[in-house]
Amino acid sequence: MPQDFFLKLIDKCLYGDGIVASDIRQILENDQLDIWQLLSAAYQPRLKYFGKKVRIQIIDNVQSGGCSEDCGYCAQSKYNANN
């Protein structure tokens, strides 16, 4: 994908209404996608809205598998504790 495609995505995210389905389709359907360009483009709005701060999640109930959050994707939730 040409660099200007990613620059337009950055502008849409920072100064416009955001990306639209056709932008996402172009990314997903492109066999020659440079993942580093995509990650670099995604980093710009992340930096603007969240800065360099990160949030670290800790699984604090690993032994019982009964985490109170019960996220369907987590191996420690009640949904997956018996699997």
N, C-alpha and C positions, 0 to 999 in steps of 0.2 A: 504494500500500500504506500502511496506517496506520502511524504512528510506533511504536505499541506492538509491531508485528510485528518491527521492527528491534531494539527494546529487548529483546525476548525472545530474539532471535538472539544478541545481545551477551551476555546472561546465560548462555545455554546454552554459549557458547564460553568464557566466563571462569570460570564456576562449576559447569557441568554436564558432561555427557558429549559435548558438541558438537552440531552440527546433524545432522539426519537427512535421508534422501532426500525426505521429504514437504516439508521446509523448502526444499530446493533446487528441487523441482518447482514450488512456489508462486512462487519467484523467477523461474524460467525461463518460466513460463506467463503471467506477469502483463504485459499490454500497457501498463499505466500505471506501470510501475516507475520510480521516481525514482533514477537511477544515483548521484546525490550522497548520498542517504540510505544506499544500499547500500555505497558506498565509505566513508562515515563509520562505519558499523557494522563493516565489515571492519577498519578502522584500530584499533579498540579492542583486540581480541586481539593484533593485530600489535604494537602498542605495549607491551602487557603482556609478551609473550614475547620480543620482539626489541629493544624500545626504539626509539630513533631512528637506530640504526646502519643503514647500508646497505652492501652489498657490490657493488663494481663489477667486472665481468668485462671483460677486455681480450682481444681476438682478437690473439694475438701471432704468428700464422703466416699472415697474410692472403695473402702472395705465393704460397705453394705450395698452399694449400688442404688441407694435410695435418695439421691439428690432431690432437694425440694423444688428445683426448677423444672424438672421433667421435660427437658427439651427432647423432641423426637429424634434428633440426629445424634445425640450424645450417648456414648456407650455406658455412661453411669446413670442414666435416667431409669425410672421404673419401667419404661417401655422396653428397655433392652437388658434389664438386670437378669432376667430369666433365660436369655438366649445363649 
